[in-house]
Amino acid sequence: MTEQVSGVVESLDDLDPRVVFAPHRHQVILAVRITPVFNTLDLGLVAAVIDTANQAGFALEREQTFRDEWLLCVFEAYDDPE
């Protein structure tokens, strides 16, 4: 049985890059919290998730807000030059 991967990231502790951005994946969709406390916009978590994805070989392709507290992010694997 394969491990279930959550697509919700409320902190970096919720993100296991080896599982989420596994080499067999071509696309990953994550919901990243952008308003953690008192409805203040905090893009630090989004930046950290994007950096983690880039290090794993994935690029942010598109994003869209959801309910003012989440950013839905679609990451796609870098094209293999071979």
MARPAZA-736953 format. One record per residue: x, y, z of N, C-alpha, C, O in turn. Coordinates in nm, 4 decimals, m for minus. Atoms other than C-alpha are relative to their C-alpha. Last residue first. Example, Ala and Ser with C-alpha at 12.3 -4.5 7.8 and 13.67 -1.06 7.14 Angstrom:
<recs>
+----------+----------+----------+----------+----------+----------+----------+----------+----------+----------+----------+----------+
|      n_u |      n_v |      n_w |     ca_u |     ca_v |     ca_w |      c_u |      c_v |      c_w |      o_u |      o_v |      o_w |
+----------+----------+----------+----------+----------+----------+----------+----------+----------+----------+----------+----------+
|  m0.0820 |  m0.1190 |  m0.0060 |   1.3670 |  m0.1060 |   0.7140 |  m0.0770 |   0.1090 |   0.0730 |  m0.0261 |   0.2198 |   0.0899 |
|   0.0890 |  m0.1190 |   0.0000 |   1.2300 |  m0.4500 |   0.7800 |   0.0900 |   0.1200 |   0.0000 |   0.1936 |   0.1181 |   0.0665 |
+----------+----------+----------+----------+----------+----------+----------+----------+----------+----------+----------+----------+
</recs>
This chain:
<recs>
+----------+----------+----------+----------+----------+----------+----------+----------+----------+----------+----------+----------+
|      n_u |      n_v |      n_w |     ca_u |     ca_v |     ca_w |      c_u |      c_v |      c_w |      o_u |      o_v |      o_w |
+----------+----------+----------+----------+----------+----------+----------+----------+----------+----------+----------+----------+
|  m0.0415 |   0.1148 |   0.0828 |   1.7712 |   1.4189 |  m2.2142 |  m0.1017 |  m0.0331 |  m0.1035 |  m0.0825 |  m0.1267 |  m0.1812 |
|  m0.0624 |  m0.0406 |   0.1265 |   1.7008 |   1.7731 |  m2.0873 |   0.0393 |  m0.1146 |  m0.0912 |   0.0794 |  m0.0909 |  m0.2051 |
|  m0.1273 |   0.0702 |   0.0076 |   1.4524 |   1.6457 |  m1.8249 |   0.0650 |   0.0329 |  m0.1345 |   0.0037 |   0.0086 |  m0.2385 |
|  m0.0159 |   0.0855 |   0.1171 |   1.1810 |   1.9068 |  m1.7893 |   0.1391 |  m0.0614 |   0.0022 |   0.2383 |   0.0059 |   0.0302 |
|  m0.0793 |  m0.0611 |   0.1068 |   1.1569 |   2.0378 |  m1.4360 |   0.0070 |  m0.0983 |  m0.1161 |   0.0112 |  m0.2197 |  m0.0959 |
|  m0.1400 |   0.0404 |   0.0050 |   0.8815 |   1.8717 |  m1.2359 |   0.0683 |   0.0713 |  m0.1154 |   0.0086 |   0.0952 |  m0.2204 |
|  m0.0265 |   0.0998 |   0.1031 |   0.5587 |   2.0658 |  m1.2013 |   0.1491 |  m0.0278 |  m0.0014 |   0.2310 |   0.0610 |   0.0221 |
|  m0.1425 |   0.0131 |   0.0329 |   0.4279 |   2.2502 |  m0.8983 |   0.0137 |  m0.1092 |  m0.1064 |  m0.0552 |  m0.2111 |  m0.1032 |
|  m0.0231 |   0.1137 |   0.0887 |   0.0682 |   2.3682 |  m0.8611 |   0.1472 |   0.0028 |  m0.0387 |   0.1957 |   0.0993 |  m0.0978 |
|  m0.1209 |  m0.0047 |   0.0827 |   0.0068 |   2.5931 |  m0.5623 |   0.0120 |  m0.1278 |  m0.0814 |  m0.0021 |  m0.2382 |  m0.0288 |
|  m0.0103 |   0.1277 |   0.0700 |  m0.3252 |   2.6668 |  m0.3905 |   0.1148 |   0.0108 |  m0.0996 |   0.1151 |   0.0996 |  m0.1848 |
|  m0.0464 |  m0.0189 |   0.1357 |  m0.2700 |   2.9606 |  m0.1577 |   0.0143 |  m0.1389 |  m0.0608 |   0.0960 |  m0.2193 |  m0.0159 |
|  m0.0785 |   0.1050 |   0.0639 |  m0.4769 |   2.9434 |   0.1569 |   0.0461 |   0.0465 |  m0.1378 |  m0.0221 |   0.1245 |  m0.2042 |
|  m0.1001 |   0.0486 |  m0.0944 |  m0.6197 |   3.1969 |   0.4007 |   0.0897 |  m0.1080 |  m0.0583 |   0.1823 |  m0.1540 |   0.0086 |
|  m0.0834 |  m0.1035 |  m0.0611 |  m0.8313 |   3.4246 |   0.1835 |   0.1046 |  m0.0509 |   0.0977 |   0.1808 |   0.0295 |   0.1513 |
|   0.0576 |  m0.0436 |  m0.1270 |  m1.0795 |   3.1423 |   0.1087 |   0.0890 |   0.0966 |   0.0786 |   0.0866 |   0.0941 |   0.2016 |
|   0.1196 |   0.0753 |  m0.0332 |  m0.8607 |   3.0002 |  m0.1695 |  m0.0433 |   0.0420 |   0.1396 |   0.0308 |   0.0227 |   0.2360 |
|   0.0440 |  m0.0042 |  m0.1387 |  m0.5918 |   3.2030 |  m0.3413 |  m0.1292 |  m0.0785 |   0.0167 |  m0.2075 |  m0.0940 |  m0.0770 |
|   0.1268 |  m0.0716 |  m0.0139 |  m0.4568 |   3.0864 |  m0.6743 |  m0.0396 |  m0.0009 |   0.1472 |  m0.0240 |  m0.1016 |   0.2163 |
|   0.0513 |  m0.0090 |  m0.1361 |  m0.1213 |   2.9549 |  m0.7924 |  m0.1288 |   0.0801 |  m0.0005 |  m0.1553 |   0.1577 |  m0.0923 |
|   0.1135 |  m0.0914 |  m0.0175 |   0.0481 |   2.8465 |  m1.1104 |  m0.0471 |  m0.0056 |   0.1439 |  m0.0203 |  m0.1008 |   0.2172 |
|   0.0585 |  m0.0297 |   0.1303 |   0.3610 |   2.6726 |  m1.2399 |  m0.1165 |   0.0979 |   0.0091 |  m0.1311 |   0.1858 |  m0.0758 |
|   0.1367 |  m0.0488 |  m0.0194 |   0.5805 |   2.6646 |  m0.9301 |  m0.0545 |   0.0424 |  m0.1354 |   0.0000 |   0.1325 |  m0.1991 |
|   0.0209 |  m0.1438 |   0.0152 |   0.8875 |   2.4655 |  m1.0322 |  m0.1466 |   0.0345 |   0.0242 |  m0.2360 |  m0.0430 |  m0.0098 |
|   0.1344 |  m0.0408 |   0.0397 |   0.9951 |   2.1195 |  m0.9163 |  m0.0096 |   0.1523 |  m0.0060 |   0.0520 |   0.2224 |   0.0743 |
|   0.0158 |   0.0097 |   0.1450 |   1.3440 |   1.9667 |  m0.9021 |  m0.1381 |   0.0350 |  m0.0504 |  m0.1761 |  m0.0082 |  m0.1592 |
|   0.0403 |   0.1366 |   0.0355 |   1.3646 |   1.8860 |  m0.5294 |  m0.0225 |  m0.0165 |  m0.1500 |  m0.0559 |  m0.1260 |  m0.1953 |
|  m0.1122 |   0.0886 |  m0.0341 |   1.5627 |   2.2032 |  m0.4550 |  m0.0298 |  m0.1446 |  m0.0381 |   0.0617 |  m0.2220 |  m0.0663 |
|  m0.1079 |  m0.0254 |   0.0962 |   1.2966 |   2.4029 |  m0.6412 |   0.1191 |  m0.0921 |   0.0252 |   0.1782 |  m0.1450 |  m0.0689 |
|   0.0388 |   0.0605 |   0.1276 |   1.0207 |   2.2409 |  m0.4320 |   0.1102 |   0.0170 |  m0.1039 |   0.1427 |  m0.0777 |  m0.1754 |
|  m0.0097 |   0.1452 |  m0.0178 |   1.1988 |   2.3285 |  m0.1072 |  m0.0343 |  m0.0722 |  m0.1300 |   0.0337 |  m0.1674 |  m0.1684 |
|  m0.1431 |   0.0336 |  m0.0044 |   1.2471 |   2.6881 |  m0.2218 |   0.0210 |  m0.1507 |   0.0120 |   0.1074 |  m0.2076 |  m0.0548 |
|  m0.0510 |  m0.0149 |   0.1368 |   0.8783 |   2.7082 |  m0.3179 |   0.1481 |  m0.0341 |  m0.0055 |   0.1922 |  m0.1032 |  m0.0973 |
|   0.0514 |   0.1139 |   0.0771 |   0.7740 |   2.5686 |   0.0222 |   0.0520 |   0.0061 |  m0.1435 |   0.0908 |  m0.0964 |  m0.1994 |
|  m0.0729 |   0.1191 |  m0.0439 |   0.9997 |   2.8189 |   0.2028 |  m0.0447 |  m0.1239 |  m0.0776 |   0.0382 |  m0.2074 |  m0.1137 |
|  m0.1364 |  m0.0096 |   0.0528 |   0.8605 |   3.1092 |  m0.0012 |   0.0814 |  m0.1235 |   0.0375 |   0.1573 |  m0.1749 |  m0.0447 |
|   0.0083 |   0.0246 |   0.1447 |   0.5039 |   2.9989 |   0.0748 |   0.1399 |   0.0025 |  m0.0616 |   0.1739 |  m0.0837 |  m0.1427 |
|   0.0203 |   0.1432 |   0.0175 |   0.5861 |   2.9753 |   0.4454 |  m0.0069 |  m0.0348 |  m0.1481 |   0.0483 |  m0.1362 |  m0.1908 |
|  m0.1228 |   0.0713 |  m0.0343 |   0.7322 |   3.3256 |   0.4456 |  m0.0120 |  m0.1501 |  m0.0199 |   0.0813 |  m0.2139 |  m0.0687 |
|  m0.0435 |   0.0788 |   0.1150 |   0.4318 |   3.4680 |   0.2617 |   0.1297 |  m0.0761 |   0.0264 |   0.1850 |  m0.1383 |  m0.0643 |
|  m0.1370 |   0.0440 |  m0.0243 |   0.2596 |   3.5878 |   0.5766 |   0.0410 |  m0.0907 |  m0.1151 |  m0.0064 |  m0.2038 |  m0.1260 |
|  m0.0581 |   0.0699 |   0.1142 |  m0.0591 |   3.7914 |   0.5336 |   0.1460 |  m0.0324 |   0.0300 |   0.2245 |   0.0565 |   0.0629 |
|  m0.1105 |  m0.0739 |   0.0598 |  m0.2102 |   3.8828 |   0.8682 |   0.0606 |  m0.0842 |  m0.1114 |   0.0771 |  m0.2052 |  m0.0964 |
|   0.0251 |  m0.0379 |   0.1388 |  m0.5525 |   3.7336 |   0.9438 |   0.1067 |   0.0896 |  m0.0600 |   0.0764 |   0.1719 |  m0.1464 |
|   0.0713 |  m0.1285 |   0.0039 |  m0.4893 |   3.7294 |   1.3209 |  m0.0185 |   0.0552 |  m0.1416 |  m0.0149 |   0.1765 |  m0.1623 |
|   0.0423 |  m0.0583 |  m0.1270 |  m0.2349 |   3.4484 |   1.2911 |  m0.0680 |   0.1343 |  m0.0250 |  m0.0152 |   0.2190 |  m0.0969 |
|  m0.0092 |   0.0853 |  m0.1178 |  m0.1474 |   3.2016 |   1.0134 |  m0.0586 |   0.0586 |   0.1275 |  m0.1172 |  m0.0155 |   0.2065 |
|   0.0439 |  m0.0890 |  m0.1085 |  m0.2745 |   3.3812 |   0.7035 |   0.0007 |  m0.0779 |   0.1310 |  m0.1044 |  m0.1229 |   0.1766 |
|  m0.0641 |  m0.1307 |   0.0139 |  m0.0882 |   3.2282 |   0.4056 |  m0.0447 |   0.0993 |   0.1060 |   0.0099 |   0.2095 |   0.1126 |
|   0.0645 |  m0.1043 |  m0.0820 |  m0.1549 |   2.8562 |   0.4590 |   0.0773 |   0.1310 |  m0.0134 |   0.1997 |   0.1338 |  m0.0007 |
|  m0.0937 |  m0.0557 |  m0.0964 |  m0.0254 |   2.6453 |   0.1699 |  m0.0686 |   0.1139 |   0.0748 |  m0.1233 |   0.2058 |   0.0138 |
|   0.0680 |  m0.1157 |  m0.0586 |  m0.2595 |   2.4175 |  m0.0262 |   0.0894 |   0.0491 |   0.1133 |   0.1120 |  m0.0225 |   0.2109 |
|  m0.0020 |  m0.0229 |  m0.1438 |  m0.0424 |   2.1877 |  m0.2350 |  m0.0849 |   0.1211 |   0.0355 |  m0.0916 |   0.2181 |  m0.0399 |
|   0.0902 |  m0.1095 |  m0.0358 |  m0.0703 |   2.0344 |  m0.5821 |  m0.0028 |   0.0097 |   0.1520 |  m0.0299 |  m0.0884 |   0.2212 |
|   0.0384 |   0.0012 |  m0.1407 |   0.2196 |   1.8238 |  m0.7135 |  m0.0884 |   0.1216 |   0.0255 |  m0.0562 |   0.2323 |  m0.0176 |
|   0.0731 |  m0.1186 |  m0.0439 |   0.2943 |   1.7360 |  m1.0762 |  m0.0420 |  m0.0194 |   0.1463 |  m0.0782 |  m0.1294 |   0.1880 |
|  m0.0185 |  m0.1020 |   0.1027 |   0.5346 |   1.4963 |  m1.2484 |  m0.0669 |   0.1302 |   0.0400 |  m0.0291 |   0.2372 |  m0.0076 |
|   0.1098 |  m0.0956 |   0.0212 |   0.5801 |   1.2539 |  m0.9612 |   0.0362 |   0.1012 |  m0.1096 |   0.1517 |   0.1412 |  m0.1241 |
|   0.0972 |   0.0571 |   0.0936 |   0.8157 |   0.9545 |  m0.9830 |  m0.1163 |   0.0952 |  m0.0296 |  m0.1966 |   0.0683 |  m0.1190 |
|  m0.0438 |  m0.0004 |   0.1398 |   1.1042 |   1.1562 |  m0.8339 |  m0.1019 |  m0.0557 |  m0.0996 |  m0.0996 |  m0.0179 |  m0.2167 |
|  m0.0675 |   0.1248 |   0.0374 |   0.9171 |   1.2193 |  m0.5066 |   0.0328 |   0.0013 |  m0.1495 |  m0.0406 |   0.0601 |  m0.2289 |
|  m0.0654 |  m0.0262 |   0.1288 |   0.8265 |   1.5823 |  m0.4336 |   0.0826 |  m0.1212 |  m0.0441 |   0.1979 |  m0.1072 |  m0.0849 |
|   0.0853 |  m0.0877 |   0.0813 |   0.5729 |   1.5066 |  m0.1593 |   0.0588 |   0.0203 |  m0.1393 |  m0.0122 |   0.0096 |  m0.2393 |
|   0.1261 |   0.0670 |   0.0327 |   0.7573 |   1.2062 |  m0.0138 |  m0.0829 |   0.0849 |  m0.0970 |  m0.1308 |   0.0351 |  m0.1989 |
|  m0.0315 |   0.1281 |   0.0642 |   1.1178 |   1.3269 |  m0.0125 |  m0.1260 |  m0.0739 |  m0.0426 |  m0.1249 |  m0.1480 |  m0.1410 |
|  m0.0329 |  m0.0150 |   0.1424 |   1.0008 |   1.6841 |   0.0521 |   0.0289 |  m0.1314 |  m0.0715 |   0.0003 |  m0.1444 |  m0.1905 |
|  m0.1123 |   0.0924 |   0.0130 |   0.8273 |   1.5947 |   0.3806 |   0.0376 |  m0.0011 |  m0.1479 |  m0.0265 |  m0.0702 |  m0.2271 |
|  m0.0517 |   0.0267 |   0.1341 |   0.6089 |   1.9007 |   0.4400 |   0.1210 |  m0.0931 |   0.0067 |   0.2259 |  m0.0556 |   0.0592 |
|   0.0993 |   0.0779 |   0.0748 |   0.3858 |   1.9314 |   0.7463 |   0.0524 |  m0.0484 |  m0.1343 |  m0.0147 |  m0.1255 |  m0.2029 |
|   0.0024 |   0.1340 |  m0.0586 |   0.6802 |   2.0428 |   0.9648 |  m0.0984 |  m0.0922 |  m0.0733 |  m0.0865 |  m0.2145 |  m0.0659 |
|  m0.0988 |   0.0824 |   0.0699 |   0.7193 |   2.3370 |   0.7272 |   0.0078 |  m0.1410 |   0.0552 |   0.0537 |  m0.2321 |  m0.0137 |
|  m0.1339 |  m0.0340 |  m0.0477 |   0.3944 |   2.4735 |   0.8671 |   0.0981 |  m0.0884 |  m0.0758 |   0.0581 |  m0.1864 |  m0.1387 |
|   0.0235 |  m0.1095 |  m0.0945 |   0.0273 |   2.4766 |   0.7609 |   0.1303 |   0.0453 |   0.0646 |   0.1369 |   0.1551 |   0.1199 |
|  m0.1215 |  m0.0407 |  m0.0694 |   0.0868 |   2.2699 |   0.4473 |  m0.0324 |   0.1208 |   0.0872 |  m0.0534 |   0.2314 |   0.0375 |
|   0.0220 |  m0.1186 |  m0.0811 |  m0.2098 |   2.0748 |   0.3110 |   0.1266 |   0.0298 |   0.0790 |   0.1794 |  m0.0566 |   0.1489 |
|  m0.0287 |  m0.1153 |   0.0841 |  m0.1637 |   1.8295 |   0.0232 |  m0.0181 |   0.1309 |   0.0733 |  m0.0268 |   0.2362 |   0.0101 |
|   0.0913 |  m0.1120 |  m0.0208 |  m0.1403 |   1.5312 |   0.2537 |   0.0428 |   0.1151 |  m0.0890 |   0.1621 |   0.1410 |  m0.1046 |
|  m0.0678 |  m0.1278 |  m0.0133 |   0.0401 |   1.2305 |   0.1116 |  m0.1045 |   0.1088 |   0.0159 |  m0.1967 |   0.1204 |  m0.0648 |
|   0.0881 |  m0.1116 |   0.0336 |  m0.1040 |   0.8839 |   0.1674 |   0.0731 |   0.1302 |   0.0274 |   0.1265 |   0.1494 |   0.1367 |
|   0.0225 |  m0.0963 |  m0.1075 |   0.1700 |   0.6189 |   0.1702 |  m0.0877 |   0.1144 |  m0.0498 |  m0.0665 |   0.1662 |  m0.1594 |
|  m0.0798 |  m0.1211 |   0.0066 |   0.1350 |   0.3443 |  m0.0875 |  m0.0390 |   0.0953 |   0.1118 |  m0.1517 |   0.0937 |   0.1613 |
|   0.0837 |  m0.1177 |   0.0000 |   0.0000 |   0.0000 |   0.0000 |   0.0881 |   0.1240 |   0.0000 |   0.1865 |   0.1293 |   0.0739 |
+----------+----------+----------+----------+----------+----------+----------+----------+----------+----------+----------+----------+
</recs>
